[in-house]
Amino acid sequence: MGKTGPTQLSASFDAHAAGLVLYARQWLEAGLAEDVVQDVFLRLARQRRRPDNVKAWLFRCVRNAAINALRSQRRRRRHEQRRAAQRASWFVSGGDDLIDAEAAQAALAELPAEQREVIVLRIWAGMTLREAGEIVGQPVSTVFSRYRAGLAGLRKRMRTSCKSEKT
């Protein structure tokens, strides 16, 4: 058979789209199921040769695409859960620590992102203010201001004095 033309594509869409979305909903939530069906119709439009049985081809492609999307979604969720678990414990307390790791983590998490980033780069990564400035794309004076404000915020949140290195 020949290439699928716009009229045939429109007719196939009208005839099968609702059923295809319903079919894809076995695996996916509504919005993603609709996206999968739309992608399959785009694939049909790009086919050089129209499939012999368009309806069967559409359902087979939607099934495969939905299962692949479900697998991707599961992998993404597992990856996000692993990352969340890693972020959940930024610090590991040792017996000789001068601060409580959980309290430090909670205080650090409450800082604005710009201050937190500079604090982590400066204290835990051992970067100079100049190096931190290069990484965040800001002048040293801005990085220093964020660092100083971040230390003040940590002091306030932890209600203890923090000794800082010379800047």
N, CA and C atoms as an extended XYZ file, in Angstrom:
501
Properties=species:S:1:pos:R:3:atomname:S:1:resname:S:1:resid:I:1 pbc="F F F"
N         0.835       -1.179        0.000 N   MET     1
C         0.000        0.000        0.000 CA  MET     1
C         0.879        1.240        0.000 C   MET     1
N         0.283        2.377       -0.293 N   GLY     2
C         1.025        3.625       -0.380 CA  GLY     2
C         1.176        4.319        0.957 C   GLY     2
N         1.708        5.528        0.864 N   LYS     3
C         1.946        6.368        2.044 CA  LYS     3
C         0.605        6.823        2.628 C   LYS     3
N         0.586        6.989        3.969 N   THR     4
C        -0.619        7.457        4.640 CA  THR     4
C        -0.761        8.947        4.411 C   THR     4
N        -1.841        9.363        3.781 N   GLY     5
C        -2.072       10.771        3.506 CA  GLY     5
C        -2.805       11.442        4.654 C   GLY     5
N        -2.909       12.787        4.579 N   PRO     6
C        -3.568       13.532        5.654 CA  PRO     6
C        -5.017       13.099        5.887 C   PRO     6
N        -5.731       12.800        4.836 N   THR     7
C        -7.126       12.399        4.982 CA  THR     7
C        -7.219       11.042        5.675 C   THR     7
N        -6.363       10.103        5.254 N   GLN     8
C        -6.351        8.777        5.881 CA  GLN     8
C        -5.906        8.870        7.338 C   GLN     8
N        -4.918        9.727        7.595 N   LEU     9
C        -4.412        9.899        8.954 CA  LEU     9
C        -5.513       10.469        9.852 C   LEU     9
N        -6.215       11.461        9.348 N   SER    10
C        -7.308       12.069       10.111 CA  SER    10
C        -8.412       11.052       10.374 C   SER    10
N        -8.736       10.265        9.373 N   ALA    11
C        -9.778        9.249        9.535 CA  ALA    11
C        -9.352        8.192       10.550 C   ALA    11
N        -8.088        7.778       10.499 N   SER    12
C        -7.573        6.798       11.461 CA  SER    12
C        -7.595        7.371       12.879 C   SER    12
N        -7.221        8.637       12.985 N   PHE    13
C        -7.232        9.286       14.297 CA  PHE    13
C        -8.648        9.318       14.868 C   PHE    13
N        -9.590        9.774       14.048 N   ASP    14
C       -10.984        9.847       14.487 CA  ASP    14
C       -11.526        8.472       14.885 C   ASP    14
N       -11.136        7.469       14.140 N   ALA    15
C       -11.672        6.132       14.377 CA  ALA    15
C       -11.026        5.438       15.577 C   ALA    15
N        -9.751        5.715       15.858 N   HIS    16
C        -9.032        4.883       16.820 CA  HIS    16
C        -8.434        5.605       18.032 C   HIS    16
N        -8.327        6.911       18.002 N   ALA    17
C        -7.608        7.623       19.064 CA  ALA    17
C        -8.184        7.352       20.456 C   ALA    17
N        -9.489        7.436       20.605 N   ALA    18
C       -10.099        7.229       21.923 CA  ALA    18
C        -9.817        5.823       22.447 C   ALA    18
N        -9.954        4.830       21.582 N   GLY    19
C        -9.681        3.448       21.979 CA  GLY    19
C        -8.217        3.231       22.309 C   GLY    19
N        -7.336        3.894       21.570 N   LEU    20
C        -5.907        3.768       21.827 CA  LEU    20
C        -5.525        4.385       23.174 C   LEU    20
N        -6.131        5.528       23.482 N   VAL    21
C        -5.859        6.161       24.785 CA  VAL    21
C        -6.353        5.252       25.901 C   VAL    21
N        -7.547        4.722       25.747 N   LEU    22
C        -8.086        3.799       26.743 CA  LEU    22
C        -7.165        2.592       26.900 C   LEU    22
N        -6.684        2.077       25.805 N   TYR    23
C        -5.769        0.927       25.820 CA  TYR    23
C        -4.470        1.279       26.552 C   TYR    23
N        -3.920        2.440       26.281 N   ALA    24
C        -2.664        2.868       26.909 CA  ALA    24
C        -2.844        3.145       28.399 C   ALA    24
N        -4.072        3.461       28.805 N   ARG    25
C        -4.347        3.760       30.223 CA  ARG    25
C        -4.152        2.535       31.104 C   ARG    25
N        -4.036        1.353       30.527 N   GLN    26
C        -3.730        0.166       31.320 CA  GLN    26
C        -2.390        0.333       32.031 C   GLN    26
N        -1.504        1.054       31.373 N   TRP    27
C        -0.139        1.194       31.879 CA  TRP    27
C         0.162        2.595       32.394 C   TRP    27
N        -0.505        3.592       31.845 N   LEU    28
C        -0.114        4.982       32.096 CA  LEU    28
C        -1.285        5.831       32.567 C   LEU    28
N        -0.943        6.953       33.213 N   GLU    29
C        -1.980        7.918       33.576 CA  GLU    29
C        -2.433        8.639       32.312 C   GLU    29
N        -3.560        9.318       32.399 N   ALA    30
C        -4.248        9.866       31.221 CA  ALA    30
C        -3.368       10.748       30.344 C   ALA    30
N        -2.696       11.717       30.930 N   GLY    31
C        -1.893       12.653       30.132 CA  GLY    31
C        -0.783       11.958       29.365 C   GLY    31
N        -0.101       11.039       30.027 N   LEU    32
C         0.989       10.322       29.366 CA  LEU    32
C         0.443        9.360       28.314 C   LEU    32
N        -0.704        8.771       28.580 N   ALA    33
C        -1.330        7.880       27.591 CA  ALA    33
C        -1.665        8.662       26.318 C   ALA    33
N        -2.203        9.862       26.483 N   GLU    34
C        -2.513       10.695       25.318 CA  GLU    34
C        -1.240       11.068       24.556 C   GLU    34
N        -0.169       11.364       25.283 N   ASP    35
C         1.108       11.690       24.630 CA  ASP    35
C         1.623       10.517       23.805 C   ASP    35
N         1.523        9.320       24.365 N   VAL    36
C         1.972        8.118       23.662 CA  VAL    36
C         1.175        7.930       22.378 C   VAL    36
N        -0.134        8.087       22.467 N   VAL    37
C        -0.995        7.913       21.277 CA  VAL    37
C        -0.623        8.966       20.228 C   VAL    37
N        -0.438       10.181       20.653 N   GLN    38
C        -0.062       11.242       19.712 CA  GLN    38
C         1.269       10.909       19.024 C   GLN    38
N         2.235       10.442       19.790 N   ASP    39
C         3.533       10.080       19.211 CA  ASP    39
C         3.397        8.950       18.186 C   ASP    39
N         2.528        8.008       18.480 N   VAL    40
C         2.327        6.895       17.545 CA  VAL    40
C         1.691        7.399       16.251 C   VAL    40
N         0.744        8.319       16.335 N   PHE    41
C         0.160        8.878       15.114 CA  PHE    41
C         1.206        9.667       14.322 C   PHE    41
N         2.112       10.321       15.009 N   LEU    42
C         3.206       11.009       14.296 CA  LEU    42
C         4.098        9.991       13.582 C   LEU    42
N         4.345        8.873       14.245 N   ARG    43
C         5.128        7.818       13.589 CA  ARG    43
C         4.409        7.293       12.351 C   ARG    43
N         3.084        7.142       12.465 N   LEU    44
C         2.293        6.680       11.323 CA  LEU    44
C         2.415        7.677       10.168 C   LEU    44
N         2.346        8.962       10.483 N   ALA    45
C         2.443        9.992        9.439 CA  ALA    45
C         3.797        9.953        8.739 C   ALA    45
N         4.840        9.536        9.445 N   ARG    46
C         6.192        9.499        8.852 CA  ARG    46
C         6.500        8.187        8.125 C   ARG    46
N         5.604        7.223        8.220 N   GLN    47
C         5.847        5.933        7.561 CA  GLN    47
C         5.913        6.120        6.048 C   GLN    47
N         6.911        5.532        5.441 N   ARG    48
C         7.031        5.591        3.978 CA  ARG    48
C         5.924        4.768        3.320 C   ARG    48
N         5.601        3.679        3.965 N   ARG    49
C         4.587        2.773        3.432 CA  ARG    49
C         3.510        2.571        4.480 C   ARG    49
N         2.297        2.734        4.080 N   ARG    50
C         1.171        2.550        4.995 CA  ARG    50
C         1.109        1.084        5.412 C   ARG    50
N         0.966        0.803        6.735 N   PRO    51
C         0.859       -0.594        7.173 CA  PRO    51
C        -0.363       -1.271        6.550 C   PRO    51
N        -0.256       -2.563        6.348 N   ASP    52
C        -1.371       -3.309        5.763 CA  ASP    52
C        -2.614       -3.221        6.643 C   ASP    52
N        -2.410       -3.345        7.952 N   ASN    53
C        -3.524       -3.267        8.896 CA  ASN    53
C        -3.205       -2.118        9.857 C   ASN    53
N        -3.689       -0.928        9.524 N   VAL    54
C        -3.366        0.279       10.288 CA  VAL    54
C        -3.813        0.146       11.737 C   VAL    54
N        -5.008       -0.369       11.946 N   LYS    55
C        -5.538       -0.490       13.301 CA  LYS    55
C        -4.640       -1.376       14.157 C   LYS    55
N        -4.274       -2.538       13.661 N   ALA    56
C        -3.398       -3.451       14.410 CA  ALA    56
C        -2.029       -2.800       14.649 C   ALA    56
N        -1.518       -2.123       13.632 N   TRP    57
C        -0.219       -1.443       13.754 CA  TRP    57
C        -0.284       -0.388       14.859 C   TRP    57
N        -1.357        0.416       14.874 N   LEU    58
C        -1.517        1.453       15.887 CA  LEU    58
C        -1.555        0.856       17.291 C   LEU    58
N        -2.351       -0.184       17.476 N   PHE    59
C        -2.456       -0.782       18.799 CA  PHE    59
C        -1.142       -1.418       19.236 C   PHE    59
N        -0.451       -2.076       18.324 N   ARG    60
C         0.846       -2.674       18.666 CA  ARG    60
C         1.850       -1.604       19.052 C   ARG    60
N         1.912       -0.521       18.301 N   CYS    61
C         2.845        0.572       18.597 CA  CYS    61
C         2.496        1.271       19.910 C   CYS    61
N         1.203        1.483       20.151 N   VAL    62
C         0.787        2.109       21.413 CA  VAL    62
C         1.155        1.197       22.580 C   VAL    62
N         0.932       -0.089       22.427 N   ARG    63
C         1.289       -1.028       23.498 CA  ARG    63
C         2.778       -0.945       23.802 C   ARG    63
N         3.599       -1.041       22.773 N   ASN    64
C         5.053       -1.003       22.978 CA  ASN    64
C         5.500        0.331       23.572 C   ASN    64
N         4.965        1.413       23.061 N   ALA    65
C         5.350        2.737       23.553 CA  ALA    65
C         4.887        2.950       24.990 C   ALA    65
N         3.701        2.459       25.318 N   ALA    66
C         3.186        2.613       26.686 CA  ALA    66
C         4.031        1.803       27.670 C   ALA    66
N         4.383        0.603       27.299 N   ILE    67
C         5.218       -0.227       28.176 CA  ILE    67
C         6.600        0.407       28.343 C   ILE    67
N         7.152        0.929       27.264 N   ASN    68
C         8.447        1.619       27.362 CA  ASN    68
C         8.347        2.860       28.244 C   ASN    68
N         7.264        3.608       28.101 N   ALA    69
C         7.066        4.806       28.924 CA  ALA    69
C         6.922        4.424       30.396 C   ALA    69
N         6.214        3.344       30.664 N   LEU    70
C         6.056        2.869       32.035 CA  LEU    70
C         7.405        2.474       32.627 C   LEU    70
N         8.201        1.759       31.847 N   ARG    71
C         9.540        1.373       32.317 CA  ARG    71
C        10.397        2.601       32.596 C   ARG    71
N        10.339        3.571       31.701 N   SER    72
C        11.098        4.809       31.904 CA  SER    72
C        10.634        5.530       33.158 C   SER    72
N         9.339        5.569       33.340 N   GLN    73
C         8.758        6.231       34.505 CA  GLN    73
C         9.226        5.541       35.790 C   GLN    73
N         9.241        4.232       35.799 N   ARG    74
C         9.704        3.477       36.981 CA  ARG    74
C        11.184        3.715       37.243 C   ARG    74
N        11.985        3.679       36.176 N   ARG    75
C        13.426        3.944       36.338 CA  ARG    75
C        13.649        5.341       36.894 C   ARG    75
N        12.928        6.318       36.344 N   ARG    76
C        13.061        7.702       36.801 CA  ARG    76
C        12.675        7.822       38.267 C   ARG    76
N        11.583        7.162       38.652 N   ARG    77
C        11.140        7.194       40.050 CA  ARG    77
C        12.180        6.575       40.976 C   ARG    77
N        12.735        5.419       40.580 N   ARG    78
C        13.769        4.771       41.399 CA  ARG    78
C        14.991        5.669       41.520 C   ARG    78
N        15.374        6.278       40.401 N   HIS    79
C        16.527        7.182       40.412 CA  HIS    79
C        16.268        8.372       41.331 C   HIS    79
N        15.083        8.956       41.248 N   GLU    80
C        14.737       10.092       42.100 CA  GLU    80
C        14.699        9.691       43.571 C   GLU    80
N        14.215        8.490       43.857 N   GLN    81
C        14.183        8.027       45.239 CA  GLN    81
C        15.596        7.827       45.775 C   GLN    81
N        16.489        7.271       44.942 N   ARG    82
C        17.891        7.106       45.365 CA  ARG    82
C        18.533        8.460       45.622 C   ARG    82
N        18.274        9.406       44.724 N   ARG    83
C        18.844       10.751       44.904 CA  ARG    83
C        18.288       11.419       46.145 C   ARG    83
N        16.996       11.250       46.394 N   ALA    84
C        16.390       11.833       47.598 CA  ALA    84
C        16.997       11.217       48.850 C   ALA    84
N        17.227        9.912       48.823 N   ALA    85
C        17.839        9.254       49.973 CA  ALA    85
C        19.265        9.753       50.182 C   ALA    85
N        19.992        9.980       49.094 N   GLN    86
C        21.353       10.502       49.216 CA  GLN    86
C        21.324       11.915       49.768 C   GLN    86
N        20.379       12.744       49.288 N   ARG    87
C        20.285       14.118       49.785 CA  ARG    87
C        19.799       14.153       51.223 C   ARG    87
N        19.035       13.143       51.611 N   ALA    88
C        18.466       13.134       52.953 CA  ALA    88
C        19.553       13.108       54.016 C   ALA    88
N        20.672       12.513       53.706 N   SER    89
C        21.741       12.482       54.700 CA  SER    89
C        23.012       13.057       54.090 C   SER    89
N        23.137       14.367       54.141 N   TRP    90
C        24.311       15.045       53.598 CA  TRP    90
C        25.534       14.786       54.451 C   TRP    90
N        25.315       14.646       55.751 N   PHE    91
C        26.413       14.514       56.697 CA  PHE    91
C        26.384       13.144       57.343 C   PHE    91
N        27.554       12.680       57.701 N   VAL    92
C        27.662       11.457       58.482 CA  VAL    92
C        28.349       11.851       59.776 C   VAL    92
N        27.668       11.654       60.890 N   SER    93
C        28.225       12.048       62.177 CA  SER    93
C        29.325       11.088       62.598 C   SER    93
N        30.371       11.659       63.101 N   GLY    94
C        31.443       10.884       63.708 CA  GLY    94
C        31.416       11.147       65.200 C   GLY    94
N        32.060       10.326       65.963 N   GLY    95
C        32.054       10.474       67.409 CA  GLY    95
C        32.706       11.755       67.887 C   GLY    95
N        33.637       12.303       67.107 N   ASP    96
C        34.366       13.493       67.543 CA  ASP    96
C        33.849       14.788       66.909 C   ASP    96
N        32.669       14.744       66.292 N   ASP    97
C        32.110       15.942       65.671 CA  ASP    97
C        31.758       16.988       66.717 C   ASP    97
N        31.979       18.239       66.379 N   LEU    98
C        31.656       19.334       67.282 CA  LEU    98
C        30.226       19.826       67.105 C   LEU    98
N        29.580       19.419       66.005 N   ILE    99
C        28.193       19.814       65.771 CA  ILE    99
C        27.359       18.584       65.474 C   ILE    99
N        26.089       18.719       65.695 N   ASP   100
C        25.138       17.648       65.402 CA  ASP   100
C        24.865       17.652       63.901 C   ASP   100
N        25.147       16.530       63.236 N   ALA   101
C        25.006       16.450       61.783 CA  ALA   101
C        23.573       16.716       61.337 C   ALA   101
N        22.594       16.189       62.049 N   GLU   102
C        21.200       16.397       61.658 CA  GLU   102
C        20.802       17.858       61.788 C   GLU   102
N        21.268       18.493       62.870 N   ALA   103
C        20.946       19.912       63.063 CA  ALA   103
C        21.618       20.757       61.983 C   ALA   103
N        22.859       20.419       61.638 N   ALA   104
C        23.575       21.166       60.593 CA  ALA   104
C        22.885       20.990       59.251 C   ALA   104
N        22.473       19.783       58.961 N   GLN   105
C        21.788       19.520       57.697 CA  GLN   105
C        20.477       20.286       57.633 C   GLN   105
N        19.720       20.279       58.704 N   ALA   106
C        18.438       20.991       58.731 CA  ALA   106
C        18.658       22.493       58.562 C   ALA   106
N        19.679       23.026       59.262 N   ALA   107
C        19.972       24.463       59.169 CA  ALA   107
C        20.425       24.822       57.757 C   ALA   107
N        21.261       23.993       57.182 N   LEU   108
C        21.757       24.244       55.829 CA  LEU   108
C        20.615       24.197       54.816 C   LEU   108
N        19.698       23.268       54.994 N   ALA   109
C        18.570       23.133       54.068 CA  ALA   109
C        17.647       24.350       54.116 C   ALA   109
N        17.637       25.065       55.235 N   GLU   110
C        16.774       26.238       55.370 CA  GLU   110
C        17.361       27.488       54.735 C   GLU   110
N        18.659       27.468       54.428 N   LEU   111
C        19.289       28.637       53.816 CA  LEU   111
C        18.803       28.824       52.386 C   LEU   111
N        18.825       30.061       51.892 N   PRO   112
C        18.551       30.264       50.464 CA  PRO   112
C        19.574       29.484       49.626 C   PRO   112
N        19.158       29.014       48.472 N   ALA   113
C        20.006       28.161       47.631 CA  ALA   113
C        21.356       28.794       47.323 C   ALA   113
N        21.397       30.113       47.072 N   GLU   114
C        22.658       30.771       46.726 CA  GLU   114
C        23.635       30.722       47.892 C   GLU   114
N        23.131       30.922       49.110 N   GLN   115
C        23.995       30.878       50.289 CA  GLN   115
C        24.446       29.446       50.563 C   GLN   115
N        23.515       28.508       50.481 N   ARG   116
C        23.831       27.104       50.729 CA  ARG   116
C        24.910       26.618       49.770 C   ARG   116
N        24.781       26.979       48.504 N   GLU   117
C        25.746       26.546       47.504 CA  GLU   117
C        27.142       27.042       47.840 C   GLU   117
N        27.262       28.304       48.210 N   VAL   118
C        28.567       28.877       48.525 CA  VAL   118
C        29.142       28.249       49.796 C   VAL   118
N        28.307       28.028       50.800 N   ILE   119
C        28.765       27.394       52.044 CA  ILE   119
C        29.328       26.005       51.747 C   ILE   119
N        28.596       25.220       50.978 N   VAL   120
C        29.040       23.860       50.654 CA  VAL   120
C        30.338       23.907       49.857 C   VAL   120
N        30.419       24.791       48.869 N   LEU   121
C        31.651       24.896       48.074 CA  LEU   121
C        32.833       25.318       48.942 C   LEU   121
N        32.605       26.267       49.806 N   ARG   122
C        33.693       26.829       50.616 CA  ARG   122
C        34.135       25.883       51.723 C   ARG   122
N        33.195       25.382       52.505 N   ILE   123
C        33.557       24.589       53.677 CA  ILE   123
C        33.784       23.117       53.334 C   ILE   123
N        32.832       22.495       52.660 N   TRP   124
C        32.942       21.052       52.446 CA  TRP   124
C        33.769       20.685       51.221 C   TRP   124
N        33.770       21.531       50.199 N   ALA   125
C        34.585       21.229       49.020 CA  ALA   125
C        35.957       21.887       49.112 C   ALA   125
N        36.160       22.771       50.106 N   GLY   126
C        37.462       23.395       50.297 CA  GLY   126
C        37.838       24.397       49.216 C   GLY   126
N        36.864       24.990       48.573 N   MET   127
C        37.130       25.955       47.505 CA  MET   127
C        37.474       27.317       48.096 C   MET   127
N        38.281       28.066       47.370 N   THR   128
C        38.503       29.459       47.742 CA  THR   128
C        37.296       30.250       47.283 C   THR   128
N        37.186       31.475       47.768 N   LEU   129
C        36.080       32.319       47.319 CA  LEU   129
C        36.169       32.579       45.827 C   LEU   129
N        37.369       32.727       45.327 N   ARG   130
C        37.569       32.950       43.887 CA  ARG   130
C        37.088       31.737       43.087 C   ARG   130
N        37.469       30.534       43.536 N   GLU   131
C        37.032       29.318       42.844 CA  GLU   131
C        35.510       29.179       42.895 C   GLU   131
N        34.931       29.452       44.070 N   ALA   132
C        33.471       29.376       44.190 CA  ALA   132
C        32.811       30.383       43.256 C   ALA   132
N        33.399       31.575       43.151 N   GLY   133
C        32.865       32.588       42.246 CA  GLY   133
C        32.887       32.138       40.802 C   GLY   133
N        33.957       31.455       40.406 N   GLU   134
C        34.040       30.934       39.032 CA  GLU   134
C        32.965       29.887       38.792 C   GLU   134
N        32.725       29.053       39.780 N   ILE   135
C        31.731       27.986       39.622 CA  ILE   135
C        30.322       28.548       39.517 C   ILE   135
N        29.992       29.504       40.396 N   VAL   136
C        28.619       30.037       40.394 CA  VAL   136
C        28.442       31.206       39.438 C   VAL   136
N        29.542       31.655       38.831 N   GLY   137
C        29.451       32.736       37.852 CA  GLY   137
C        29.173       34.088       38.474 C   GLY   137
N        29.725       34.330       39.653 N   GLN   138
C        29.511       35.593       40.360 CA  GLN   138
C        30.861       36.160       40.790 C   GLN   138
N        30.953       37.482       40.983 N   PRO   139
C        32.204       38.070       41.458 CA  PRO   139
C        32.497       37.630       42.896 C   PRO   139
N        33.752       37.688       43.273 N   VAL   140
C        34.183       37.267       44.603 CA  VAL   140
C        33.428       38.035       45.684 C   VAL   140
N        33.175       39.316       45.449 N   SER   141
C        32.466       40.116       46.457 CA  SER   141
C        31.062       39.573       46.715 C   SER   141
N        30.383       39.144       45.681 N   THR   142
C        29.041       38.572       45.837 CA  THR   142
C        29.117       37.231       46.557 C   THR   142
N        30.093       36.428       46.176 N   VAL   143
C        30.275       35.126       46.820 CA  VAL   143
C        30.580       35.323       48.307 C   VAL   143
N        31.435       36.290       48.623 N   PHE   144
C        31.767       36.565       50.014 CA  PHE   144
C        30.532       37.008       50.792 C   PHE   144
N        29.719       37.856       50.190 N   SER   145
C        28.488       38.312       50.853 CA  SER   145
C        27.553       37.141       51.125 C   SER   145
N        27.421       36.254       50.153 N   ARG   146
C        26.563       35.087       50.339 CA  ARG   146
C        27.128       34.165       51.419 C   ARG   146
N        28.439       34.009       51.422 N   TYR   147
C        29.114       33.161       52.405 CA  TYR   147
C        28.891       33.718       53.810 C   TYR   147
N        29.128       34.993       53.967 N   ARG   148
C        28.966       35.640       55.268 CA  ARG   148
C        27.511       35.554       55.728 C   ARG   148
N        26.573       35.840       54.829 N   ALA   149
C        25.151       35.758       55.182 CA  ALA   149
C        24.757       34.321       55.517 C   ALA   149
N        25.315       33.368       54.771 N   GLY   150
C        25.018       31.961       55.034 CA  GLY   150
C        25.530       31.522       56.396 C   GLY   150
N        26.755       31.943       56.761 N   LEU   151
C        27.288       31.613       58.087 CA  LEU   151
C        26.438       32.235       59.188 C   LEU   151
N        26.018       33.471       58.967 N   ALA   152
C        25.156       34.130       59.957 CA  ALA   152
C        23.839       33.373       60.095 C   ALA   152
N        23.296       32.929       58.983 N   GLY   153
C        22.056       32.159       59.017 CA  GLY   153
C        22.236       30.834       59.737 C   GLY   153
N        23.359       30.176       59.501 N   LEU   154
C        23.631       28.915       60.194 CA  LEU   154
C        23.774       29.147       61.698 C   LEU   154
N        24.507       30.195       62.066 N   ARG   155
C        24.672       30.513       63.495 CA  ARG   155
C        23.309       30.715       64.155 C   ARG   155
N        22.481       31.497       63.489 N   LYS   156
C        21.161       31.798       64.040 CA  LYS   156
C        20.316       30.531       64.156 C   LYS   156
N        20.339       29.712       63.138 N   ARG   157
C        19.511       28.508       63.134 CA  ARG   157
C        20.011       27.459       64.124 C   ARG   157
N        21.291       27.379       64.276 N   MET   158
C        21.850       26.365       65.169 CA  MET   158
C        22.025       26.895       66.588 C   MET   158
N        21.901       28.216       66.736 N   ARG   159
C        22.000       28.875       68.046 CA  ARG   159
C        23.305       28.547       68.771 C   ARG   159
N        24.359       28.416       67.979 N   THR   160
C        25.695       28.252       68.543 CA  THR   160
C        26.638       29.088       67.724 C   THR   160
N        27.792       29.336       68.242 N   SER   161
C        28.752       30.106       67.461 CA  SER   161
C        29.507       29.177       66.541 C   SER   161
N        29.703       29.634       65.336 N   CYS   162
C        30.450       28.865       64.348 CA  CYS   162
C        31.790       29.553       64.142 C   CYS   162
N        32.840       28.784       64.239 N   LYS   163
C        34.145       29.342       63.905 CA  LYS   163
C        34.312       29.201       62.417 C   LYS   163
N        34.667       30.279       61.774 N   SER   164
C        34.882       30.219       60.333 CA  SER   164
C        36.347       30.418       60.043 C   SER   164
N        36.785       29.829       58.961 N   GLU   165
C        38.167       30.029       58.528 CA  GLU   165
C        38.330       31.465       58.074 C   GLU   165
N        39.565       31.913       57.989 N   LYS   166
C        39.795       33.236       57.442 CA  LYS   166
C        39.414       33.214       55.974 C   LYS   166
N        38.752       34.259       55.562 N   THR   167
C        38.290       34.293       54.169 CA  THR   167
C        39.287       34.930       53.348 C   THR   167
